[in-house]
Amino acid sequence: MLVRFVAVAVIGVSLLEVGLYVAGNLVHHLPVGMVHCALLTVPLVVGIAMLARSRAVAEWLSEKLDE
């Protein structure tokens, strides 16, 4: 459950960062950099992957903590 919460939090923060970046550029009449947007979406992809593989991540983490 904790792994899913962390994954959703990472996804939410990533969406917030991208939204604030785009909104800030639109307010200041600056072009939106696609490379910057792509870099800001890396945590989004990691969060989605973590959410999809949450059971495997939880088992891996449990094994690492048991050692």
Biotite code that builds the C-alpha atoms (Angstrom):
import biotite.structure as struc

atoms = struc.array([
    struc.Atom([0.000, 0.000, 0.000], chain_id="A", res_id=1, res_name="MET", atom_name="CA", element="C"),
    struc.Atom([2.850, 2.359, 0.824], chain_id="A", res_id=2, res_name="LEU", atom_name="CA", element="C"),
    struc.Atom([4.476, 1.704, -2.564], chain_id="A", res_id=3, res_name="VAL", atom_name="CA", element="C"),
    struc.Atom([1.231, 2.642, -4.326], chain_id="A", res_id=4, res_name="ARG", atom_name="CA", element="C"),
    struc.Atom([0.926, 5.812, -2.248], chain_id="A", res_id=5, res_name="PHE", atom_name="CA", element="C"),
    struc.Atom([4.478, 6.838, -3.127], chain_id="A", res_id=6, res_name="VAL", atom_name="CA", element="C"),
    struc.Atom([3.850, 6.104, -6.820], chain_id="A", res_id=7, res_name="ALA", atom_name="CA", element="C"),
    struc.Atom([0.683, 8.220, -6.855], chain_id="A", res_id=8, res_name="VAL", atom_name="CA", element="C"),
    struc.Atom([2.510, 11.014, -5.000], chain_id="A", res_id=9, res_name="ALA", atom_name="CA", element="C"),
    struc.Atom([5.337, 10.978, -7.555], chain_id="A", res_id=10, res_name="VAL", atom_name="CA", element="C"),
    struc.Atom([2.796, 11.110, -10.395], chain_id="A", res_id=11, res_name="ILE", atom_name="CA", element="C"),
    struc.Atom([0.932, 13.998, -8.746], chain_id="A", res_id=12, res_name="GLY", atom_name="CA", element="C"),
    struc.Atom([4.062, 16.043, -8.099], chain_id="A", res_id=13, res_name="VAL", atom_name="CA", element="C"),
    struc.Atom([5.262, 15.473, -11.644], chain_id="A", res_id=14, res_name="SER", atom_name="CA", element="C"),
    struc.Atom([1.951, 16.618, -13.125], chain_id="A", res_id=15, res_name="LEU", atom_name="CA", element="C"),
    struc.Atom([2.021, 19.662, -10.851], chain_id="A", res_id=16, res_name="LEU", atom_name="CA", element="C"),
    struc.Atom([5.549, 20.559, -11.949], chain_id="A", res_id=17, res_name="GLU", atom_name="CA", element="C"),
    struc.Atom([4.718, 20.273, -15.642], chain_id="A", res_id=18, res_name="VAL", atom_name="CA", element="C"),
    struc.Atom([1.505, 22.262, -15.197], chain_id="A", res_id=19, res_name="GLY", atom_name="CA", element="C"),
    struc.Atom([3.235, 25.042, -13.294], chain_id="A", res_id=20, res_name="LEU", atom_name="CA", element="C"),
    struc.Atom([6.050, 25.201, -15.849], chain_id="A", res_id=21, res_name="TYR", atom_name="CA", element="C"),
    struc.Atom([3.639, 25.473, -18.779], chain_id="A", res_id=22, res_name="VAL", atom_name="CA", element="C"),
    struc.Atom([1.399, 27.977, -16.967], chain_id="A", res_id=23, res_name="ALA", atom_name="CA", element="C"),
    struc.Atom([4.378, 30.109, -15.966], chain_id="A", res_id=24, res_name="GLY", atom_name="CA", element="C"),
    struc.Atom([5.651, 30.229, -19.525], chain_id="A", res_id=25, res_name="ASN", atom_name="CA", element="C"),
    struc.Atom([2.217, 31.081, -20.886], chain_id="A", res_id=26, res_name="LEU", atom_name="CA", element="C"),
    struc.Atom([1.788, 33.899, -18.363], chain_id="A", res_id=27, res_name="VAL", atom_name="CA", element="C"),
    struc.Atom([5.185, 35.391, -19.246], chain_id="A", res_id=28, res_name="HIS", atom_name="CA", element="C"),
    struc.Atom([4.602, 34.854, -22.996], chain_id="A", res_id=29, res_name="HIS", atom_name="CA", element="C"),
    struc.Atom([7.619, 32.549, -23.315], chain_id="A", res_id=30, res_name="LEU", atom_name="CA", element="C"),
    struc.Atom([7.805, 29.486, -25.541], chain_id="A", res_id=31, res_name="PRO", atom_name="CA", element="C"),
    struc.Atom([7.339, 26.157, -23.822], chain_id="A", res_id=32, res_name="VAL", atom_name="CA", element="C"),
    struc.Atom([10.525, 24.127, -24.112], chain_id="A", res_id=33, res_name="GLY", atom_name="CA", element="C"),
    struc.Atom([9.770, 20.589, -25.226], chain_id="A", res_id=34, res_name="MET", atom_name="CA", element="C"),
    struc.Atom([13.065, 19.269, -23.843], chain_id="A", res_id=35, res_name="VAL", atom_name="CA", element="C"),
    struc.Atom([12.320, 20.812, -20.459], chain_id="A", res_id=36, res_name="HIS", atom_name="CA", element="C"),
    struc.Atom([8.809, 19.321, -20.510], chain_id="A", res_id=37, res_name="CYS", atom_name="CA", element="C"),
    struc.Atom([10.238, 15.936, -21.463], chain_id="A", res_id=38, res_name="ALA", atom_name="CA", element="C"),
    struc.Atom([12.669, 16.080, -18.552], chain_id="A", res_id=39, res_name="LEU", atom_name="CA", element="C"),
    struc.Atom([9.900, 17.082, -16.168], chain_id="A", res_id=40, res_name="LEU", atom_name="CA", element="C"),
    struc.Atom([7.845, 14.049, -17.215], chain_id="A", res_id=41, res_name="THR", atom_name="CA", element="C"),
    struc.Atom([10.578, 11.532, -16.318], chain_id="A", res_id=42, res_name="VAL", atom_name="CA", element="C"),
    struc.Atom([9.248, 11.195, -12.731], chain_id="A", res_id=43, res_name="PRO", atom_name="CA", element="C"),
    struc.Atom([5.766, 10.743, -14.212], chain_id="A", res_id=44, res_name="LEU", atom_name="CA", element="C"),
    struc.Atom([6.939, 7.734, -16.223], chain_id="A", res_id=45, res_name="VAL", atom_name="CA", element="C"),
    struc.Atom([8.795, 6.330, -13.200], chain_id="A", res_id=46, res_name="VAL", atom_name="CA", element="C"),
    struc.Atom([5.673, 6.759, -11.052], chain_id="A", res_id=47, res_name="GLY", atom_name="CA", element="C"),
    struc.Atom([3.475, 4.994, -13.603], chain_id="A", res_id=48, res_name="ILE", atom_name="CA", element="C"),
    struc.Atom([5.971, 2.140, -13.874], chain_id="A", res_id=49, res_name="ALA", atom_name="CA", element="C"),
    struc.Atom([6.161, 1.902, -10.088], chain_id="A", res_id=50, res_name="MET", atom_name="CA", element="C"),
    struc.Atom([2.380, 1.872, -9.846], chain_id="A", res_id=51, res_name="LEU", atom_name="CA", element="C"),
    struc.Atom([2.111, -0.830, -12.498], chain_id="A", res_id=52, res_name="ALA", atom_name="CA", element="C"),
    struc.Atom([4.755, -2.976, -10.800], chain_id="A", res_id=53, res_name="ARG", atom_name="CA", element="C"),
    struc.Atom([3.870, -2.086, -7.202], chain_id="A", res_id=54, res_name="SER", atom_name="CA", element="C"),
    struc.Atom([3.677, -5.682, -6.000], chain_id="A", res_id=55, res_name="ARG", atom_name="CA", element="C"),
    struc.Atom([7.098, -6.545, -7.427], chain_id="A", res_id=56, res_name="ALA", atom_name="CA", element="C"),
    struc.Atom([8.612, -3.337, -6.036], chain_id="A", res_id=57, res_name="VAL", atom_name="CA", element="C"),
    struc.Atom([7.122, -4.048, -2.598], chain_id="A", res_id=58, res_name="ALA", atom_name="CA", element="C"),
    struc.Atom([8.475, -7.616, -2.596], chain_id="A", res_id=59, res_name="GLU", atom_name="CA", element="C"),
    struc.Atom([11.919, -6.427, -3.725], chain_id="A", res_id=60, res_name="TRP", atom_name="CA", element="C"),
    struc.Atom([11.980, -3.747, -1.041], chain_id="A", res_id=61, res_name="LEU", atom_name="CA", element="C"),
    struc.Atom([10.863, -6.241, 1.590], chain_id="A", res_id=62, res_name="SER", atom_name="CA", element="C"),
    struc.Atom([13.656, -8.622, 0.617], chain_id="A", res_id=63, res_name="GLU", atom_name="CA", element="C"),
    struc.Atom([16.226, -5.808, 0.774], chain_id="A", res_id=64, res_name="LYS", atom_name="CA", element="C"),
    struc.Atom([15.048, -4.717, 4.222], chain_id="A", res_id=65, res_name="LEU", atom_name="CA", element="C"),
    struc.Atom([15.069, -8.284, 5.563], chain_id="A", res_id=66, res_name="ASP", atom_name="CA", element="C"),
    struc.Atom([18.772, -8.733, 4.742], chain_id="A", res_id=67, res_name="GLU", atom_name="CA", element="C"),
])
